[in-house]
Amino acid sequence: MSIYSKLAEARVELQKRGVKQSGANTFSKYTYFELGDFLPAINEIFAAKKLCGVVSFTAEIATLTIHDGESNEKIEFTSPMATAQLKGCHEIQNLGAVQTYQRRYLYMAALEISEYDVLDENRGNESAKTENKQRERPQTSNNIDPKVVLNGYKKAMSDATTLEMIDKYKKSITAKLNKYPNELKEAVVIYNERKQEIQGGTSEL
């Protein structure tokens, strides 16, 4: 059996286990997967299938390499490195936070673990107020409220830690707000500012 077949079976087995999300964002009222929610199950499944996941880091790239213990086959998943600036933490603690995030996202990509799209749902504390405003405001042609979408985008950008993530959000927001130039212009500014924070440079949408 090829490593790709083994990985496909591992994905299905993990889905059947019904792993639960233990992480919670109390402000925006949503849950998310923490590394410990699914990694023990993945390790058990990998061991049974003679697979081994190895995570490595360079200054630019985080890599998850899945090795097949019964052959020389391997599969690699990569993500650009980023930085973290957690309040009250030392530099090494910030580094540990980045590596933990990277491991989580790499395994989620490899095992096709999905979470909700923060751009498609506004779960903030102003949800009731937003609903009232939507009743008063005429519905747009594509049934979205650009302000609500923009709020979700702002939250996603503030939580994003890699260039890959903000680029994904940028593409999504551009498609959603293509008929709303004012909100799209604000989204461009947010994207450029967040990208500058992550890589210490400047860019344009």
C-alpha positions in Angstrom: 0.0 0.0 0.0 1.4 3.4 -0.9 1.9 6.2 1.6 -0.9 8.1 -0.1 -3.3 5.3 0.5 -2.3 5.0 4.1 -2.7 8.8 4.6 -6.2 8.7 3.0 -7.2 5.8 5.3 -5.7 7.7 8.3 -7.9 10.7 7.5 -11.0 8.6 7.4 -10.2 6.9 10.6 -9.6 10.2 12.4 -13.0 11.5 11.1 -14.7 8.4 12.6 -13.2 9.1 16.0 -15.1 12.3 16.3 -12.4 14.4 18.0 -13.8 17.4 19.9 -12.8 21.0 20.0 -11.6 22.1 23.4 -10.3 25.6 22.5 -12.8 28.4 23.0 -12.8 32.1 22.0 -15.1 33.6 24.6 -15.3 37.0 22.9 -16.3 35.8 19.5 -18.2 32.8 20.8 -16.6 30.0 18.8 -14.6 26.9 19.5 -11.5 25.6 17.7 -9.1 22.6 17.7 -6.1 22.7 20.0 -3.1 20.5 19.2 -3.9 18.1 22.0 -7.4 17.5 20.7 -6.3 15.5 17.8 -2.6 14.7 18.0 -2.9 11.7 20.4 -5.5 10.1 18.0 -3.2 10.8 15.0 -0.2 9.2 16.7 -2.2 6.1 17.4 -3.5 5.8 13.9 -0.1 6.5 12.4 1.5 3.9 14.6 -1.0 1.3 13.4 -0.3 2.1 9.8 3.5 2.3 10.2 3.5 6.1 9.6 5.5 8.7 11.5 5.1 12.4 11.4 8.2 14.6 11.9 8.0 18.4 12.3 11.0 20.6 11.6 11.6 24.3 11.4 13.9 26.7 9.7 13.9 30.5 9.9 11.5 30.6 6.9 9.6 27.3 6.7 7.8 24.9 9.0 7.6 21.4 7.6 5.7 18.3 8.5 7.2 15.2 6.9 5.2 12.0 7.0 7.4 8.9 6.6 6.2 5.4 5.7 8.0 2.9 7.9 7.4 0.1 5.4 9.0 1.9 2.5 11.1 5.0 1.6 8.1 7.0 0.7 7.4 10.3 2.4 5.0 13.3 2.0 5.8 16.9 3.1 3.5 19.7 4.1 5.0 23.2 4.6 4.0 26.6 5.9 5.8 29.9 6.0 7.2 30.8 9.4 5.9 33.8 11.3 6.5 35.6 14.6 4.4 36.1 17.8 4.5 38.9 20.3 2.5 37.6 23.3 2.2 40.0 26.2 4.4 39.3 29.2 6.3 36.5 27.4 10.0 36.0 26.8 11.4 35.6 23.3 11.7 31.8 23.7 8.1 31.6 24.9 7.0 33.5 21.8 9.0 31.1 19.7 7.4 28.1 21.4 3.9 29.6 20.7 4.8 30.0 17.0 6.0 26.4 16.8 2.9 25.1 18.5 0.7 27.0 16.1 2.7 25.7 13.1 2.4 22.1 14.3 -1.3 22.5 14.7 -1.9 23.9 11.3 0.5 21.5 9.6 -1.3 18.4 11.1 -4.7 20.0 10.3 -3.6 20.4 6.6 -2.2 16.9 6.4 -5.2 15.2 8.0 -7.8 17.5 6.4 -9.1 18.7 9.8 -11.5 21.5 9.1 -12.7 24.4 11.2 -15.4 27.0 10.4 -14.5 29.9 8.1 -14.3 33.0 10.3 -15.0 35.2 7.2 -18.3 33.6 6.7 -19.7 34.0 10.2 -19.7 36.9 12.6 -19.9 35.5 16.2 -19.0 38.6 18.1 -20.8 40.1 21.1 -22.6 42.5 18.8 -24.5 39.8 17.0 -27.9 40.9 18.4 -27.2 44.5 17.4 -26.2 43.4 13.9 -29.4 41.4 13.4 -31.4 44.5 14.3 -29.5 46.6 11.8 -29.9 44.0 9.1 -33.7 44.1 9.6 -33.6 47.9 9.0 -31.2 47.8 6.1 -32.3 46.7 2.7 -30.7 43.4 1.7 -27.9 43.5 -0.8 -28.1 41.6 -4.1 -25.8 38.8 -2.8 -27.4 38.6 0.7 -24.3 39.7 2.6 -23.8 42.7 4.9 -20.4 44.1 4.0 -19.9 45.5 7.5 -20.4 42.1 9.1 -18.1 40.5 6.6 -15.5 43.2 7.3 -15.7 42.7 11.0 -15.1 38.9 10.6 -12.2 39.7 8.3 -10.6 42.1 10.9 -10.9 39.3 13.6 -9.3 36.7 11.3 -6.4 39.0 10.4 -5.7 39.9 14.0 -5.5 36.1 14.9 -3.5 35.1 11.8 0.1 34.3 12.4 1.4 33.4 8.9 1.6 35.0 5.5 -0.2 32.0 4.1 -3.2 32.6 6.3 -3.6 36.3 5.6 -3.2 35.7 1.9 -6.0 33.2 2.1 -8.2 35.7 3.9 -7.3 38.4 1.4 -8.5 36.3 -1.5 -11.7 35.5 0.3 -12.5 39.1 1.3 -11.7 40.4 -2.2 -14.3 38.1 -3.7 -16.9 38.9 -1.0 -16.5 42.7 -1.2 -15.9 43.2 -4.9 -19.2 45.2 -5.1 -18.4 47.3 -2.0 -15.4 49.6 -2.8 -15.3 51.4 0.5 -15.2 48.2 2.6 -12.8 46.6 0.1 -10.5 49.6 0.4 -10.5 49.3 4.2 -9.8 45.5 3.9 -6.7 46.4 1.7 -5.4 48.6 4.4 -5.9 46.0 7.1 -4.2 43.4 4.9 -1.1 45.6 4.2 -0.7 46.5 7.9 -1.0 42.9 9.1 1.5 41.7 6.4 3.9 44.4 7.4 3.6 43.3 11.1 4.3 39.7 10.1 7.2 40.1 7.8 8.5 43.6 8.7 8.0 44.9 5.2 5.4 46.6 3.0 3.2 45.2 0.3 0.2 46.0 -1.8 -2.9 43.9 -2.5 
